[in-house]
Amino acid sequence: MGVLIVTGTSTDVGKTVVTAALAAAARAAGRSVAVCKPAQTGVRPGEPGDLAEIRRLGGVTRTLELARYPDPLAPDTAARRCGSPLLTLAETAAGVESLADADLTLVEGAGGLLVRMGDFTILDLAQKINAPVLVVAAAGLGTLNHSELTTRALSAAGVPCAGLVIGSWPATPDLASDCNRADLPAVTGVDLVGSIPQGAGRWTPERFADAAPSWFTPDWTVRHLMV
């Protein structure tokens, strides 16, 4: 089993759509894919969450959600507010391991790298299961600082960064976005390995699946999705 963790530089940068695109690209290459979302917030029982969107767009049938909290907050805060026990690092690692029969397991975090999932962060999980982390970044102003902070934290912890992906590339990019395509790898020392067209999450599953493999650089896809 290969494991790839997907985190963001912040919330609402496109992690779910990127995860769906990774799943679609891997499936297009004939790989079996499972997806784990350790903690889902802002969604009530019975309502569709991020995994429902990943199943719809990415065609994944094997998914695992370990905890769900109704308030749209960091998972540890949301858990305390509704009186639920905190998610633990041990049970999350065991959940990822339960998907080991898939060729590729994708793990989508919540918010950014250091958001508290329970008694741990996504950085802690990456260290625990020895998995690389793909960082989803915004396109526009502010992303250089957020991206460098995230990649520096990974480097300091000895966790491999699998690359940077722009989670929503605008149809008409502004000056900052155009400059950031060159500046992101320059300031972080991490390759920009893909970008997702703005609004792709609203596409039909068929159109999404057909296009997804083209959103990532081919050599990166071979190294990280064909494991």
Residue, then its C-alpha position, 0 to 999 in steps of 0.5 A: m500500500g502507498v499512502l499520500i496525505v493531502t493537506g492545505t495551506s489553510t481552509d477552503v483551498g481545494k483539498t477535497v477536489v484535489t483529493a478527488a482528482l488524485a483518485a481519478a488520475a490513479r484510477a485512470a492508470g488502473r490503480s485501486v484507491a481508498v480515501c480516509k477523511p479522519a475528521q469531518t466538521g460542519v456536517r450533520p449525521g446523514e448529510p453528504g460530506d467531503l467523502a461523498e464529493i470524492r466518491r462522486l467526482g473521483g469514482v472511489t468506492r472505498t472510503l472511511e470517515l472516523a469522526r463527524y462533528p456538526d460545528p464548522l470548526a477545527p476538529d478538536t474544538a468541534a468535538r469538545r463543543c458537541g461532547s464527543p471524544l477527541l479523535t486519537l492518533a492511534e485510532t487514525a493510524a489504525g484506520v488508514e492501515s485498515l485500507a492497506d489492501a488498496d494500491l493507493t490510500l489518500v488521506e485528506g486532512a482538515g484545514g492546514l497542516l497544524v490544525r488539531m484533529g484531536d490529540f494530534t495534527i496531520l503533521d503528527l499523522a504523517q510522522k506516525i505512518n511515515a507518509p509524504v504530504l501533498v500541499v494544496a495552496a491558493a493561487g493568489l496573494g498571500t499564498l507564498n507566505h502560507s506555503e512557505l510556512t507549511t513546507r518549512a514545518l514539514s521539513a523541520a519535522g523530517v516529513p517528505c513534501a510530495g509537492l505543491v498543487i494549486g487547488s483552484w486556478p482561475a480562468t483569468p488569473d490576476l498578476a499575483s496568481d501569474c507570478n506565484r506560479a514561478d515564485l511558489p517553487a522558488v520560495t519553498g524549494v518544492d515543485l509545483v506538480g499540478s493545478i486544478p481549474q477553478g470550478a472543476g468541482r462542479w463538473t460532471p463526474e465523466r468530464f472530471a475523470d477524463a480531465a483529472p490526469s492532465w492536471f498533474t505533471p506526468d513524472w510526478t504521477v508516475r512516482h506518487l500515484m503508481v506506487 
